[in-house]
Structures are given as structure tokens and as C-alpha cells.
Amino acid sequence: MPTKRTVADIKAKLLNPALTSHFEVKIPIPDGLTNKYFASNGLEGFASGKQETLNLLCSETSLPGSNIGTMDITGDYHGVTQRHANRRIYDDRIDMTFYVNAENYLPIRYFETWMKYAVGESITETNNRPGSKSPNYFYRLNYPNLYISKQGLEVIKFERSYTNSLKYTFINTFPISIASMPVSYDASSLLKCTVSFSYIRYILDPMGSEPPHADAKTKGSDTTKGDPSNPYTQAAFNSSLFDPRVYTTNLGLEYGKFTTTGGVDYSAAFSSGNTIDTKAFESKVSLF
């Protein structure tokens, strides 16, 4: 039988859609790429100041997809074909498009440098190897653990209120292609650079997995670090995760003095009826 719904009910559930224009990306730096290597490729001081600029230049990307690989089982029941899952199959790449700034063509230089490092390319002659301008040049690739970023590539989808978010973390990523970028004497438009990354899988962080921020009130939440009633500090209290080295000598008789290294005041927690086993507490103190 159909469910009867009011207009107010429909508005409350359907008139708050997620928007595609609120997102951010975080581009990693693999272990092998040092400041010295960046400097030799026209990116002086990249690791210390230009990474955030690169993140902001990303104008378009996509939330990744996956599917379940299956296998057919035909012998268990006569005339019946069953299908069971045998693995999860991820997309083989993720594409990101970046605006190219006129100051130093940062996205082009950075990803060209990353790909150049992966294949061990060098313009000048080094270690008895000809430079890449030589017709006798040959490739000698670096080890994967140097040019692959184990973690660090992230796509974060959020809303204008900053209260909800999705964070995709990609595992073992590195750029595999840079799309060609046409230029012409026609009417000018923004130059964009599209880069494809390879990865083996992604991880979708559960919503609300991160602890409250110090500026939580500015992000639409009333949960603050010093509130003992929020689930994180309350869980610490219930588990008796106290550090005796930061306690007063009162052993809890004056509950207002109970604090942790995080500076959380447990007065409200004690006044709401919680108690602590002082004998167990004394045994903890005697260990220090």
C-alpha cells in the first residue's frame, strides 16, 4: 500500500541535496621527491609552500566507483545457477583537472617532475648514462616505493555548512598520464591540465570518524573539546583512561580537579552520577 506523505515531509527529506561544487583534493609528495630534485626541475621550495596552491588549483575530479566481481556456481542445486562474490574491483584510475597558473605553470611542472622521477629520467649525463636529449638515452626506472605514494591522495566532498563530508583516501597512487593541452590563436580560454592517477584501491572514511575540532562551533556543531558529555571524552571517562601522572593528590574526592592531558574537565561527568574506584586508582598511582 502506498505511503502517505505530506508536503512538509517531502521538503524536509528532499530539498537539501548535495552540491557538486564543494570539494577539495590533497595531492601527495612521494618519498623520493626531495626539495633538491624539485629545485632542479624549476620548483624551488615546492614541498614547503606550493603544495597547498596545487590543491586549490584542482577544478574538477570525480568520486571513484567500484564493483563486485562474481563467480558462477552451477553444481550445488540441480538447474540452479548461483552467483557469489569473489573480489571487489576498483576503477583503474582517477582523473583530476587543474587550472594552470601563469606564474610558474605549477600543475604541469609538478606532475611532469613526478613522472620524470618515476622513470629515472635526467636531461644531463649522470653516472655514465647519456642525458635524455641524447639519441642513445635509455630508461632506468626507480623502485616503486620511491615514486608511489602509499597514502596521501585524497578527495574530500563536503557541503556549505561543513557539517558533513566524505573522504576518499587512495592507496598506492602515482600519475600515469598527462593529457595534451591544445593552445591556439583563437579566443583565449583558461589553460587546464588533466592528470590520470593509478591506484590499487580507495578507502571511504566513515562519516563522523574524526574527533571534534577546536573550531567546531564555527562549523555548525556545539561540541567542544572541553565538554565532558561529548562521546569521545565520555568514552575516555567510562573506560577509566586517566593518566595518574597529571592528577592531583586528592584521588578524586574533589571531582572538579580531575583532568586529562587534553585539558578536559570531568566535573560534569562526576556530578551526573559517575564514580571511580579509588582503591584501583591508588594502585595505579603507586606504579609511578
N, C-alpha and C positions, 0 to 999 in steps of 0.2 A: 504494500500500500504506500502511495506517495507520502513524503514527509511534508507537513505544512510548515512553511517558514514565513516570517514577517519581513517587511522591507528593512526594518532596523537590524534584524538578524543578518540579512544578506549584506547590508552595508558594513556591519562590524567585521564580517569574515572575508569579504571580497574587495573592499575599497582601500586596501593597504598593500598594494603589490610591490615587489622588489624591483628596483630600477637598475638598468644595465650600466649606468654611467658612474656608479660609485664602486670603485675598486682600487687596489694598489698591488704592485708587484715588488718583490725583493730579488735582486739579481746577485748571485753569489760570486765569490772570488775563489777559484780553485787554489789548492795549497801551493802548487808550483809557481804561480804567477806572483812574483815579488815586485817591490817598488822599483828595483833596478831594471827588471825586464820591462815594466810599464814605461819607465823613463826612456829606454832605448827605442820605444815604439811611439814616442810622441805623447805619452800620457803621464807626465810628471805629476807625482803626488795623487794618483787616482785612488789608491786604497784609503787614503786619509781624508779625502774631501770631495771626490767627484762621484762616488757610488750613489749617494742619495739623489744627485741630479739625474743619473741614469735611470733610477727607479721612477722618478717623476716624468721622464720623457716617454714612458710606455703609454701609448694612446689606445691600444687595442690588444686584447688577448682572448682566450676562451677558457671556460671552466671545463676540465677534462672529463672524458667519458670512459666507460669500461663495459665489458660484457662477460657473461659466464660461459666458459667452454663446457660442452656436454659430450657425453658418450652414450651410445645406444646399447641397451641390454635386451636381448631377444629370447634368451633361453630359460628365464625364471618361470614364466607363465605362458602356456600354450596360446599362440595367437596374439600375444600382447607384447608390444614394444615399449620399453620404459626408457626414459631419458634421465640420466643423473649428471650432476655437476662434477667436473674433474679439475677445473682450474679457473682462475679469474684472468681475463685477458684485458690488458690496458691498451689505450691508444698508443701508437708507436712514436708520437711526437706531439709537442705543443708549440704553436706559433705565437710570436709576440711582435707587435709593430711599434716602432719607436719614431717619434719626431726627431729629426736630425737638427741639432743646434748649429748655428753659423759660427760659433766661437771656435770650436775645435772638432766638429763632426764626431762628437763623443761616441754615439752608439756604433758607428761604422768602425772607428778606430779600436774600440774595446773588443768587439766580437771578432774582428779580423786578428787582433792580437791573441785572443784566446784560441782561435782555430790554428793560427800560426804556431803557437806554442805546442798544441796537441800533436802536430806532425813534425815538430822539431825543425821548423824552417828558419833559416838565417840568411839575411841578404849578404853579409860579409863572410869571407872564408874563415872557418874556425876548425881547430882540431883536424887539420889535413883534409877537411871536407870543402868542396867548392861552394861558393855562395849561390843563392837561388837565382841570380842573374846568369850564372854560367850554364852553357848547354849541357855540361856533364853533371849537373846537380842531381842528387838523389835524396830520398827521404829516409830519415831515421827517427821513427816516432818515439815520443816519450812514453813512460809507463802510465797505464790508465789511472793509477791512484794519484798521479800528479796533475792531470788535466781534467779529471772527472770530479765534480763537486758532489760529495756523498749526500749532503743536505744543504739547504740554503735557498734554493729556488722556491719561491712561494707566490701564490696568488691568493689575495685576501678580498673577499666580497663583503661589503658592509652597506649600511643604509645611512641616510642623513642623520638619524638620531644617534648613531654609533653604539646602539644597544645590542644589536645582533650582528653576527658575522659568520662567514665560512672561510676557513683557512685550508688551502691545499698545499701540502708540502711534497715536493718531488724528490725522488731518491735517485742518486747516480745520474746527474744531468751534465750535459755538455752540448755546445752548439754544433749542429751538423750541416747547416746551410744558411747562407745569407742570400735572400732573393735579389735579383737585379733591380736597379732603381733607374728608370728612364729619366733623362733630362732633355729638354728641348727649348727652342726659341719661342714656343707658343706662350699663351698667358701663364704667368707664374703661379705655382701652387706649392704647398708645403712638401718638402722632401721627407720621405718616410723610408725607414729601413725595417724590413721584416726578417726575423731570425727564427729558425726552427731548432728546437732543443729535443734531444733524445733523452729518454728516462726509462727506468725499468718498472716503476710503479709510483703511485702517489698515495698519500695518506690524508684523509679528511679528518681534521681535528673535531672532536665533539663540541657542540655549541656550549659555551659557558665553561670550558675546561680551564681557562686561565683565571687566576685569582683576581679579586677586585683591584683596580688601580688606585693609586693615591688620589687621582683626579676623577674618581668615579662619579661624583656628583655632577661634574660638567658633562658627563656622558649619559645622563638620564637615569642614574641609579643613586639611591640613598645609602648604599652600602659603603662604609668607610673602613679604613684599616683599624681604627681604634674601637670598633663596635664589637663587643664580645658575642653578640647574638647572631652574627653572620655565620654561615655554615662552616667556614674554614677555621675560624678561631674557636667556635663552639666544639668542633670535632677535636681540635687540639686539647681543649679542656676536658672533654669526656674521656679522652684516651690517656689523661694524666701525662701529657708530653711536656712536663715542666723541666726546666734546667735548674737544678739546685744551686748552681754557682751564681745565679743572679737573684736569688731570693733574699728576703730579709731574714733576720734570725727569729721572726715571730712564728714561723711554722704554720702560718695560715690562720691564727687566731684573729687577726685583723685582715679580713679577706681583701680589703681595698688595696693592700700593698702587694698583692700577687700580680706579677708582671712576667712577661717573657722577653727574650732578646728582641722581639719585634716591637716592644713597647705597648702591648695590648693590655688594657686594664680589665681585670676579670671581676670587678666589683659587681656588675650587673648579673654575671653568671652565678656568683655565690649567693647574692641576695635573692635570686629566683629559686633557691632551694637546693642547689648543688652543694655537695660536701666533698671532703678529701680525707683519705685515711692518713692521719698524722703519723701513726707508727710506721707505715710504709714510707712516708715521706722522710722520717728521721733516718730510716735505714739507707735511703738514697743519699742523704746529706753526709752520712758517715763515710761514704765512699770517696769524698773529696777532701 
